[in-house]
């Protein structure tokens, strides 16, 4: 009997060598396929501190879209969806993020394009750039997951509007989105992704699946993320006007030479609470996803708590204030552990609103006192002082009241933005 039949090492040498050759060829082919995607990707920030770095220039916090906020009939099936977003900082290279966090099944977007917005659902001719995902022209996002496009060369101007357009053949029933867009999206039956205009498109003032845009920025680029509720999300602001208070902050940062590289990320959700889920997960539950995981975040502003106070049905203001303070402390601890500076914003007055009663007002005053005096924050932004009526401190100034005595109007949001010390964001 040949020796090779008696020696296990000898007998399996040829199959192993064949497998190694096949594996080497397969790996080589995959690297060749992927090379257009990764050839120009920047090294990690820690490896090249003086190189450009990725930062988030725009974002929205994903949540499950309620039935009343779904697209108008016939929905998203066999539909081109064009969504407009207003970025903060600009750059020459970007990537786009899509979320299926609340989907019950995978969702496929193909093809996908980004272009400069020309207004009213149209794009600037010739400005469109196809988005790829690991070199492919579309992406299937698993249920519960987020996917980011390959880096794409794109001339992105600061404070500009861009249109992200995707075709959906058969999306799942559970749609991940952001109802409080205050921005019009456009829907057209069939694949019209490359069309300059979308005549007779259906419209809806919500975002779906789109959750962020990152830009390759200068080394000093950094992000201020804002964790908030409907006052941050912009209820009472102008649809398509981009006059929420985070928008006003972004404009002020761009206009100041010291802070022109600082982006603003609005992670507000209408109805959001610190301690309990409401419209969207609680602030404590979504902190990692919506703030800590975002590219380039250096500062965090926390303006949350009014919905915790306004939905409280008990009579112990002290217990309510204690619970809110405990949530703040957890946010500060977790953000500090990631190297962020955390700024606490005082809760606005809501006298004469449907939220008001003496117990809730006592709790608001106690919470604001803690925000101002505890020393837990790296700085305090006193929106309460900026927005309260001096003659009636439990109420908003009449000139900034959006009408429900809880949410500011556009002038109020401008006043909030103006009340922030830009020195807090010097890189």
C-alpha positions in Angstrom: 0.0 0.0 0.0 1.5 3.4 -0.9 2.8 5.4 2.0 0.5 8.3 1.1 -2.6 6.2 2.0 -1.2 5.6 5.4 -0.1 9.2 6.2 -3.1 11.5 6.9 -0.9 14.6 6.4 0.1 13.3 3.0 -3.3 12.1 1.9 -5.1 15.4 2.4 -2.3 17.7 1.2 -3.7 18.1 -2.4 -7.3 19.0 -1.5 -6.0 21.5 1.0 -3.6 23.1 -1.5 -6.5 23.3 -4.0 -8.8 25.0 -1.4 -6.0 27.5 -0.6 -5.6 28.4 -4.3 -9.4 28.8 -4.7 -9.6 30.9 -1.6 -6.8 33.1 -2.7 -8.4 33.7 -6.1 -11.8 34.4 -4.5 -10.3 36.9 -2.0 -8.4 38.6 -4.8 -11.5 38.9 -6.9 -13.5 40.4 -4.0 -10.7 42.9 -3.2 -10.6 43.9 -6.9 -14.4 44.3 -6.9 -14.3 46.4 -3.7 -11.4 48.6 -4.6 -13.5 51.4 -6.1 -15.3 51.6 -2.8 -12.4 51.6 -0.4 -9.5 53.0 -2.5 -10.2 56.6 -1.4 -11.7 56.0 2.0 -10.0 58.0 4.7 -8.0 56.3 7.4 -9.5 56.3 10.9 -9.2 59.6 12.8 -7.0 58.1 15.4 -4.5 57.0 12.8 -4.3 60.3 11.0 -5.3 63.1 13.3 -4.5 65.9 10.7 -6.5 64.2 7.9 -10.1 65.1 7.0 -12.7 63.3 9.1 -16.3 62.1 8.8 -18.9 64.2 10.6 -22.7 64.2 10.5 -24.0 67.2 8.7 -27.7 66.2 8.9 -29.8 63.6 10.6 -33.2 62.7 11.9 -34.1 60.3 14.7 -35.8 57.1 13.3 -39.1 56.0 14.8 -41.9 53.7 13.8 -44.3 55.6 11.5 -47.8 55.6 12.9 -50.7 54.8 10.6 -51.8 58.4 10.2 -48.3 59.4 9.1 -47.9 56.8 6.4 -47.6 58.0 2.8 -50.9 58.7 0.9 -52.4 56.0 -1.3 -51.1 53.9 -3.0 -48.3 54.1 -0.4 -44.6 53.3 -1.1 -45.0 50.2 -3.3 -43.6 50.6 -6.8 -42.8 54.2 -5.9 -40.0 56.7 -6.4 -39.5 58.6 -3.1 -37.7 62.0 -3.3 -36.8 63.6 0.1 -35.4 67.0 0.7 -33.0 67.8 3.6 -31.2 70.9 4.7 -27.6 70.2 5.7 -25.4 72.3 8.1 -21.8 72.0 7.0 -20.5 71.3 3.5 -17.8 69.3 1.8 -16.7 67.5 -1.3 -17.4 63.9 -0.3 -20.4 62.4 1.5 -22.2 59.2 2.5 -25.9 58.7 3.2 -27.5 56.6 5.9 -30.8 54.7 5.8 -32.6 53.0 8.6 -35.0 50.1 8.8 -34.9 50.1 12.6 -38.6 49.4 13.0 -39.2 47.3 9.9 -40.7 43.9 10.2 -39.0 42.7 7.1 -36.1 43.8 4.8 -36.6 46.8 2.6 -34.8 47.3 -0.8 -33.9 50.7 -2.2 -32.7 50.5 -5.8 -31.6 52.7 -7.5 -30.6 55.5 -5.1 -29.4 59.0 -6.0 -28.4 62.3 -4.3 -28.6 65.6 -6.1 -28.9 69.3 -5.5 -32.5 70.4 -4.9 -34.1 72.9 -7.3 -37.2 73.2 -5.2 -40.7 71.8 -5.6 -39.5 68.3 -6.0 -37.1 69.0 -8.8 -33.3 68.6 -8.9 -30.6 70.6 -10.6 -29.9 69.0 -13.9 -26.6 67.2 -14.1 -26.1 67.3 -10.3 -27.3 63.8 -9.6 -24.8 61.2 -8.3 -25.8 57.5 -8.0 -25.3 56.0 -4.5 -23.7 52.6 -4.2 -23.5 50.1 -1.3 -20.4 47.9 -1.3 -20.1 48.8 -5.0 -23.7 47.8 -5.8 -26.4 50.1 -7.2 -28.8 49.5 -4.4 -29.2 48.1 -0.9 -31.4 45.7 1.0 -31.6 46.7 4.6 -32.4 43.9 7.1 -35.2 44.4 9.6 -33.9 46.4 12.5 -30.7 47.5 10.7 -29.1 50.6 9.3 -27.0 50.8 6.1 -24.6 53.5 5.0 -23.7 54.2 1.3 -20.2 54.1 -0.1 -18.5 57.5 -0.1 -19.5 59.6 -3.0 -17.9 62.7 -4.6 -20.4 65.5 -4.3 -20.1 69.3 -4.1 -22.1 69.9 -1.0 -22.5 73.6 0.0 -23.1 74.6 3.6 -26.7 75.3 4.6 -27.9 73.9 1.2 -30.9 71.6 0.3 -30.2 68.3 -1.3 -32.6 65.7 -2.7 -32.2 62.0 -1.9 -34.2 59.9 -4.3 -34.9 56.1 -4.1 -37.1 53.5 -5.8 -39.0 51.1 -3.6 -40.6 48.0 -5.3 -42.3 46.3 -2.3 -41.5 47.8 1.1 -42.7 46.1 4.3 -45.8 47.3 6.1 -43.9 48.6 9.1 -42.2 51.8 7.9 -39.2 53.4 9.7 -39.4 57.2 9.3 -39.5 60.6 10.9 -43.0 62.2 10.9 -41.9 65.6 12.2 -39.9 66.5 9.1 -41.5 69.9 8.5 -40.3 69.3 5.0 -42.2 68.1 1.9 -41.3 64.7 0.3 -42.5 63.7 -3.2 -43.8 60.3 -4.4 -44.2 59.2 -8.0 -45.4 55.8 -9.2 -42.7 53.7 -11.0 -38.9 54.2 -11.2 -38.4 58.0 -11.8 -35.2 58.3 -9.7 -33.2 60.0 -12.5 -36.0 62.4 -13.5 -35.2 66.1 -13.1 -38.8 66.9 -12.2 -41.6 64.8 -10.8 -44.8 66.2 -12.3 -48.0 65.3 -10.6 -46.1 63.7 -7.7 -48.0 63.1 -4.5 -46.6 65.0 -1.5 -46.3 64.3 2.2 -44.6 66.2 5.0 -42.7 63.3 6.5 -39.4 61.5 5.9 -39.1 57.7 5.4 -36.0 55.5 5.9 -33.6 58.4 5.4 -31.7 59.0 8.6 -28.4 60.8 8.0 -25.8 62.4 5.8 -22.1 62.4 6.8 -19.6 64.7 5.1 -15.8 64.4 4.9 -14.7 67.6 6.7 -11.6 69.4 7.7 -9.7 68.1 10.8 -11.4 70.6 13.1 -14.9 69.5 12.0 -17.1 68.4 14.8 -20.8 68.0 15.6 -23.2 69.4 18.2 -26.0 66.9 18.6 -29.3 68.0 20.1 -31.4 65.5 22.1 -34.9 66.9 22.3 -38.7 66.6 21.8 -41.1 68.5 19.6 -39.6 71.9 20.5 -36.4 70.7 19.0 -38.1 68.8 16.2 -39.7 72.2 15.3 -43.4 72.0 15.9 -44.7 75.5 15.1 -41.9 76.3 12.6 -42.5 76.9 8.9 -42.9 73.9 6.7 -39.9 73.9 4.3 -38.6 77.1 6.0 -35.8 75.5 8.0 -36.4 77.8 10.9 -36.3 75.4 13.9 -34.0 76.6 16.6 -31.3 74.0 15.6 -31.4 75.5 12.1 -30.9 79.0 13.5 -27.9 77.7 15.5 -26.4 76.1 12.4 -26.7 79.4 10.5 -25.0 81.3 13.4 -22.2 78.8 13.6 -21.6 79.1 9.8 -21.5 82.9 10.0 -18.8 82.9 12.8 -15.2 82.3 11.6 -14.5 80.4 14.8 -17.2 77.8 14.3 -17.6 77.4 10.6 -16.6 73.8 10.7 -19.2 72.8 13.3 -22.2 70.9 12.2 -25.6 70.6 13.9 -27.5 67.4 14.2 -31.2 67.7 15.2 -32.2 64.5 17.0 -35.6 65.8 18.2 -38.7 63.6 18.3 -42.1 65.1 18.8 -43.7 63.8 22.0 -40.4 62.3 23.2 -39.8 61.8 26.9 -36.7 61.1 29.0 -38.0 58.1 31.0 -40.7 56.4 29.0 -41.4 55.6 25.4 -44.0 57.8 23.8 -43.7 58.9 20.2 -40.4 57.1 19.6 -38.2 55.5 22.2 -37.3 57.4 25.3 -34.2 59.6 25.4 -32.4 57.2 27.6 -33.2 54.3 25.2 -32.1 56.1 22.1 -29.1 58.0 23.3 -26.5 55.5 22.0 -28.0 55.3 18.5 -29.1 58.9 18.0 -26.1 60.7 19.6 -23.2 58.6 20.7 -22.9 56.6 17.5 -23.0 59.6 15.2 -19.9 60.6 13.3 -17.8 63.4 14.8 -20.1 64.3 17.8 -18.2 66.5 20.3 -21.0 68.3 22.1 -24.5 67.4 23.3 -27.4 69.7 24.1 -30.2 68.2 26.2 -33.6 69.8 26.0 -35.9 67.1 27.2 -38.4 66.8 30.1 -41.4 68.9 29.3 -43.4 65.8 28.1 -42.4 63.8 31.3 -43.7 66.7 33.3 -46.8 67.4 31.2 -48.0 63.8 31.2 -47.5 63.3 34.9 -50.8 62.5 36.7 -49.5 62.3 40.3 -49.4 65.0 43.0 -45.7 64.6 44.1 -43.7 67.3 42.3 -40.6 66.4 44.2 -40.7 62.7 43.1 -41.2 63.8 39.5 -38.3 66.2 39.6 -36.1 63.6 41.2 -36.9 61.1 38.4 -36.1 63.7 35.7 -32.8 64.7 37.4 -31.8 61.0 37.6 -32.3 60.6 33.9 -30.2 63.7 33.2 -27.5 62.3 35.4 -27.5 59.1 33.3 -27.2 61.0 30.1 -24.3 63.1 31.4 -22.5 60.1 32.7 -22.8 58.1 29.4 -21.9 61.1 27.2 -18.9 62.0 29.4 -17.7 58.4 29.2 -17.5 58.9 25.4 -15.6 62.2 25.7 -18.5 64.6 24.9 -19.2 67.9 26.6 -22.9 68.0 27.7 -24.9 71.2 27.9 -28.2 71.3 29.9 -31.0 73.4 28.6 -33.7 74.7 30.9 -37.3 73.7 30.2 -39.5 76.4 28.6 -42.6 77.8 30.4 -46.0 76.2 29.4 -48.4 78.2 31.5 -52.0 78.3 30.1 -51.3 75.2 28.0 -53.0 71.8 28.3 -50.0 70.6 30.2 -50.2 73.2 33.0 -51.2 72.6 36.6 -49.6 73.7 39.8 -47.8 70.4 40.5 -46.3 70.2 37.1 -45.1 73.9 37.3 -43.5 73.2 40.7 -41.7 70.3 39.2 -40.5 72.4 36.2 -39.2 75.1 38.5 -37.4 72.5 40.6 -35.8 70.8 37.5 -34.7 74.1 36.1 -33.1 75.1 39.4 -31.2 71.9 39.4 -30.1 72.4 35.8 -28.8 75.9 36.6 -27.1 75.1 40.0 -26.1 71.4 40.2 -22.8 71.8 38.3 -23.5 68.4 36.6 -23.4 70.0 33.1 -20.4 71.4 31.3 -22.5 74.5 30.7 -26.1 75.6 30.9 -28.2 77.1 28.1 -31.1 79.0 29.8 -33.9 78.9 27.3 -36.4 79.5 30.2 -34.9 82.9 30.9 -34.8 83.8 27.3 -38.4 82.8 26.5 -40.4 83.5 29.7 -42.7 86.5 30.1 -41.1 88.6 32.9 -44.5 89.6 34.1 -45.8 86.0 34.1 -42.7 83.7 34.4 -44.8 80.5 34.1 -45.8 81.6 30.5 -44.1 82.1 27.2 -43.6 85.7 26.0 -46.7 86.5 23.8 -44.4 87.4 20.9 -42.8 83.9 20.9 -45.9 81.8 21.7 -46.9 79.5 18.8 -50.5 79.6 19.9 -50.8 76.5 22.1 -48.7 78.2 24.9 -46.3 75.2 24.8 -44.5 75.4 21.4 -42.7 78.6 20.2 -43.4 80.1 16.8 -40.7 80.9 14.2 -39.7 84.1 16.0 -39.4 82.1 19.3 -37.1 79.6 17.7 -35.0 82.4 16.4 -34.8 83.8 19.9 -33.8 80.4 21.3 -31.0 80.1 18.7 -29.8 83.7 19.5 -29.6 82.8 23.2 -26.8 80.3 22.8 -23.2 81.2 23.4 -21.2 80.2 20.3 -18.1 80.1 22.4 -19.3 76.8 23.7 -18.6 75.2 20.3 -15.1 76.5 19.4 -13.2 73.4 18.2 
